[in-house]
Amino acid sequence: MNDDYKDSYESDEANLDSKSDAKVILFLIIVAVIAMTYWVAVQ
């Protein structure tokens, strides 16, 4: 799977940027799900 990353991105820097972006998006999704769950529970 490591080879797939090298084919998809032009440089190691772009590869690291994409991984950090994915972590941020995942974190935001988790926060949104928790917020929605809390909002529904309070109603």
Beta strands, then each sheet from edge to edge (+ up, - down):
end
